[in-house]
Amino acid sequence: MSACIAEAEASSSAQAATVRILSRTGYDASEAIQALWGEMDALAALREVRSFLGTGHP
């Protein structure tokens, strides 16, 4: 589970950096931002599951 979360964190970080670069160039990054928010939601869910599995409660 931890490896999966680490991979999702790295992916989200790279995606966020890409969105920042696109935004600075004036590119309409609205779709990329929406995708990033979706990825962040999934990452939060993974962290919640990890917490639940580690402690037995959220």
N, CA, C and O atoms as a GROMACS GRO file, in nm:
protein
  232
    1MET      N    1   0.083  -0.118   0.000
    1MET     CA    2   0.000   0.000   0.000
    1MET      C    3   0.088   0.125   0.000
    1MET      O    4   0.061   0.221  -0.073
    2SER      N    5   0.192   0.124   0.082
    2SER     CA    6   0.281   0.241   0.089
    2SER      C    7   0.348   0.268  -0.044
    2SER      O    8   0.366   0.384  -0.082
    3ALA      N    9   0.387   0.164  -0.116
    3ALA     CA   10   0.450   0.182  -0.247
    3ALA      C   11   0.351   0.243  -0.346
    3ALA      O   12   0.388   0.328  -0.428
    4CYS      N   13   0.227   0.200  -0.338
    4CYS     CA   14   0.123   0.253  -0.426
    4CYS      C   15   0.101   0.402  -0.398
    4CYS      O   16   0.086   0.481  -0.490
    5ILE      N   17   0.100   0.438  -0.271
    5ILE     CA   18   0.081   0.578  -0.233
    5ILE      C   19   0.201   0.662  -0.277
    5ILE      O   20   0.185   0.772  -0.328
    6ALA      N   21   0.321   0.608  -0.258
    6ALA     CA   22   0.441   0.681  -0.300
    6ALA      C   23   0.440   0.706  -0.450
    6ALA      O   24   0.478   0.813  -0.496
    7GLU      N   25   0.396   0.606  -0.526
    7GLU     CA   26   0.389   0.621  -0.671
    7GLU      C   27   0.284   0.727  -0.709
    7GLU      O   28   0.308   0.809  -0.798
    8ALA      N   29   0.170   0.725  -0.641
    8ALA     CA   30   0.065   0.824  -0.668
    8ALA      C   31   0.113   0.965  -0.631
    8ALA      O   32   0.081   1.061  -0.701
    9GLU      N   33   0.188   0.977  -0.522
    9GLU     CA   34   0.242   1.107  -0.481
    9GLU      C   35   0.339   1.161  -0.585
    9GLU      O   36   0.335   1.279  -0.620
   10ALA      N   37   0.425   1.075  -0.634
   10ALA     CA   38   0.522   1.117  -0.736
   10ALA      C   39   0.451   1.159  -0.864
   10ALA      O   40   0.488   1.259  -0.926
   11SER      N   41   0.351   1.082  -0.903
   11SER     CA   42   0.275   1.114  -1.023
   11SER      C   43   0.202   1.248  -1.007
   11SER      O   44   0.203   1.331  -1.098
   12SER      N   45   0.139   1.267  -0.893
   12SER     CA   46   0.066   1.391  -0.867
   12SER      C   47   0.159   1.511  -0.865
   12SER      O   48   0.125   1.618  -0.916
   13SER      N   49   0.276   1.493  -0.807
   13SER     CA   50   0.374   1.601  -0.800
   13SER      C   51   0.421   1.640  -0.940
   13SER      O   52   0.431   1.758  -0.972
   14ALA      N   53   0.448   1.540  -1.022
   14ALA     CA   54   0.491   1.568  -1.160
   14ALA      C   55   0.380   1.634  -1.239
   14ALA      O   56   0.403   1.725  -1.317
   15GLN      N   57   0.257   1.587  -1.217
   15GLN     CA   58   0.144   1.645  -1.288
   15GLN      C   59   0.122   1.789  -1.244
   15GLN      O   60   0.092   1.875  -1.327
   16ALA      N   61   0.137   1.818  -1.115
   16ALA     CA   62   0.121   1.955  -1.065
   16ALA      C   63   0.226   2.047  -1.125
   16ALA      O   64   0.196   2.160  -1.163
   17ALA      N   65   0.350   1.998  -1.133
   17ALA     CA   66   0.457   2.079  -1.192
   17ALA      C   67   0.427   2.109  -1.339
   17ALA      O   68   0.450   2.220  -1.386
   18THR      N   69   0.376   2.011  -1.410
   18THR     CA   70   0.341   2.030  -1.551
   18THR      C   71   0.230   2.134  -1.567
   18THR      O   72   0.236   2.219  -1.655
   19VAL      N   73   0.129   2.126  -1.480
   19VAL     CA   74   0.019   2.223  -1.485
   19VAL      C   75   0.072   2.364  -1.458
   19VAL      O   76   0.031   2.458  -1.525
   20ARG      N   77   0.162   2.378  -1.361
   20ARG     CA   78   0.219   2.510  -1.332
   20ARG      C   79   0.294   2.565  -1.454
   20ARG      O   80   0.280   2.682  -1.488
   21ILE      N   81   0.372   2.481  -1.518
   21ILE     CA   82   0.447   2.524  -1.636
   21ILE      C   83   0.352   2.566  -1.747
   21ILE      O   84   0.370   2.670  -1.809
   22LEU      N   85   0.250   2.484  -1.772
   22LEU     CA   86   0.153   2.517  -1.878
   22LEU      C   87   0.082   2.648  -1.848
   22LEU      O   88   0.063   2.731  -1.937
   23SER      N   89   0.044   2.667  -1.723
   23SER     CA   90  -0.026   2.789  -1.684
   23SER      C   91   0.060   2.913  -1.705
   23SER      O   92   0.011   3.017  -1.749
   24ARG      N   93   0.188   2.902  -1.675
   24ARG     CA   94   0.279   3.016  -1.690
   24ARG      C   95   0.299   3.056  -1.836
   24ARG      O   96   0.329   3.171  -1.866
   25THR      N   97   0.281   2.960  -1.926
   25THR     CA   98   0.298   2.991  -2.068
   25THR      C   99   0.172   3.047  -2.130
   25THR      O  100   0.170   3.082  -2.248
   26GLY      N  101   0.065   3.057  -2.050
   26GLY     CA  102  -0.060   3.109  -2.101
   26GLY      C  103  -0.151   3.001  -2.159
   26GLY      O  104  -0.261   3.031  -2.205
   27TYR      N  105  -0.106   2.877  -2.157
   27TYR     CA  106  -0.186   2.765  -2.206
   27TYR      C  107  -0.307   2.745  -2.116
   27TYR      O  108  -0.296   2.755  -1.994
   28ASP      N  109  -0.422   2.716  -2.176
   28ASP     CA  110  -0.543   2.688  -2.098
   28ASP      C  111  -0.528   2.549  -2.036
   28ASP      O  112  -0.546   2.447  -2.103
   29ALA      N  113  -0.496   2.548  -1.909
   29ALA     CA  114  -0.470   2.422  -1.839
   29ALA      C  115  -0.589   2.376  -1.756
   29ALA      O  116  -0.573   2.297  -1.663
   30SER      N  117  -0.709   2.423  -1.789
   30SER     CA  118  -0.826   2.391  -1.707
   30SER      C  119  -0.855   2.241  -1.702
   30SER      O  120  -0.890   2.188  -1.597
   31GLU      N  121  -0.841   2.173  -1.816
   31GLU     CA  122  -0.863   2.028  -1.816
   31GLU      C  123  -0.756   1.957  -1.734
   31GLU      O  124  -0.786   1.862  -1.660
   32ALA      N  125  -0.634   2.002  -1.746
   32ALA     CA  126  -0.525   1.941  -1.669
   32ALA      C  127  -0.545   1.964  -1.520
   32ALA      O  128  -0.515   1.877  -1.438
   33ILE      N  129  -0.596   2.080  -1.485
   33ILE     CA  130  -0.622   2.110  -1.343
   33ILE      C  131  -0.732   2.020  -1.291
   33ILE      O  132  -0.722   1.969  -1.179
   34GLN      N  133  -0.838   1.999  -1.369
   34GLN     CA  134  -0.945   1.909  -1.328
   34GLN      C  135  -0.891   1.767  -1.306
   34GLN      O  136  -0.927   1.702  -1.208
   35ALA      N  137  -0.807   1.721  -1.396
   35ALA     CA  138  -0.749   1.588  -1.382
   35ALA      C  139  -0.663   1.579  -1.257
   35ALA      O  140  -0.663   1.479  -1.186
   36LEU      N  141  -0.588   1.687  -1.230
   36LEU     CA  142  -0.503   1.690  -1.112
   36LEU      C  143  -0.587   1.681  -0.985
   36LEU      O  144  -0.552   1.609  -0.891
   37TRP      N  145  -0.699   1.755  -0.981
   37TRP     CA  146  -0.787   1.748  -0.864
   37TRP      C  147  -0.840   1.606  -0.845
   37TRP      O  148  -0.852   1.558  -0.732
   38GLY      N  149  -0.874   1.538  -0.954
   38GLY     CA  150  -0.919   1.400  -0.946
   38GLY      C  151  -0.811   1.310  -0.889
   38GLY      O  152  -0.839   1.222  -0.808
   39GLU      N  153  -0.690   1.332  -0.933
   39GLU     CA  154  -0.578   1.253  -0.883
   39GLU      C  155  -0.552   1.280  -0.735
   39GLU      O  156  -0.521   1.188  -0.659
   40MET      N  157  -0.566   1.404  -0.695
   40MET     CA  158  -0.547   1.439  -0.554
   40MET      C  159  -0.655   1.374  -0.467
   40MET      O  160  -0.627   1.330  -0.356
   41ASP      N  161  -0.778   1.369  -0.518
   41ASP     CA  162  -0.886   1.302  -0.445
   41ASP      C  163  -0.855   1.153  -0.428
   41ASP      O  164  -0.876   1.096  -0.321
   42ALA      N  165  -0.805   1.091  -0.535
   42ALA     CA  166  -0.770   0.949  -0.527
   42ALA      C  167  -0.656   0.927  -0.428
   42ALA      O  168  -0.657   0.829  -0.353
   43LEU      N  169  -0.560   1.016  -0.427
   43LEU     CA  170  -0.448   1.007  -0.334
   43LEU      C  171  -0.497   1.020  -0.190
   43LEU      O  172  -0.452   0.947  -0.102
   44ALA      N  173  -0.588   1.111  -0.166
   44ALA     CA  174  -0.645   1.127  -0.032
   44ALA      C  175  -0.718   1.001   0.012
   44ALA      O  176  -0.709   0.961   0.128
   45ALA      N  177  -0.789   0.938  -0.081
   45ALA     CA  178  -0.858   0.812  -0.049
   45ALA      C  179  -0.759   0.702  -0.016
   45ALA      O  180  -0.781   0.625   0.078
   46LEU      N  181  -0.650   0.694  -0.091
   46LEU     CA  182  -0.547   0.593  -0.062
   46LEU      C  183  -0.487   0.615   0.076
   46LEU      O  184  -0.464   0.519   0.150
   47ARG      N  185  -0.461   0.738   0.110
   47ARG     CA  186  -0.405   0.769   0.242
   47ARG      C  187  -0.503   0.732   0.352
   47ARG      O  188  -0.462   0.684   0.458
   48GLU      N  189  -0.631   0.755   0.328
   48GLU     CA  190  -0.733   0.720   0.426
   48GLU      C  191  -0.738   0.569   0.447
   48GLU      O  192  -0.749   0.522   0.561
   49VAL      N  193  -0.729   0.493   0.339
   49VAL     CA  194  -0.728   0.347   0.348
   49VAL      C  195  -0.604   0.301   0.425
   49VAL      O  196  -0.613   0.213   0.511
   50ARG      N  197  -0.489   0.360   0.394
   50ARG     CA  198  -0.366   0.324   0.464
   50ARG      C  199  -0.380   0.351   0.613
   50ARG      O  200  -0.340   0.269   0.696
   51SER      N  201  -0.437   0.465   0.647
   51SER     CA  202  -0.456   0.500   0.787
   51SER      C  203  -0.550   0.400   0.854
   51SER      O  204  -0.524   0.355   0.965
   52PHE      N  205  -0.657   0.366   0.786
   52PHE     CA  206  -0.754   0.271   0.840
   52PHE      C  207  -0.689   0.136   0.863
   52PHE      O  208  -0.708   0.074   0.968
   53LEU      N  209  -0.612   0.089   0.764
   53LEU     CA  210  -0.547  -0.041   0.778
   53LEU      C  211  -0.442  -0.041   0.887
   53LEU      O  212  -0.420  -0.143   0.953
   54GLY      N  213  -0.377   0.072   0.906
   54GLY     CA  214  -0.272   0.080   1.007
   54GLY      C  215  -0.325   0.093   1.149
   54GLY      O  216  -0.262   0.046   1.243
   55THR      N  217  -0.440   0.156   1.164
   55THR     CA  218  -0.492   0.182   1.299
   55THR      C  219  -0.624   0.114   1.327
   55THR      O  220  -0.665   0.104   1.442
   56GLY      N  221  -0.693   0.069   1.223
   56GLY     CA  222  -0.822   0.007   1.241
   56GLY      C  223  -0.936   0.106   1.238
   56GLY      O  224  -1.053   0.068   1.247
   57HIS      N  225  -0.904   0.236   1.226
   57HIS     CA  226  -1.006   0.341   1.214
   57HIS      C  227  -0.946   0.462   1.148
   57HIS      O  228  -0.825   0.481   1.152
   58PRO      N  229  -1.030   0.547   1.085
   58PRO     CA  230  -0.977   0.664   1.014
   58PRO      C  231  -0.916   0.768   1.105
   58PRO      O  232  -0.868   0.871   1.058
   0.00000   0.00000   0.00000
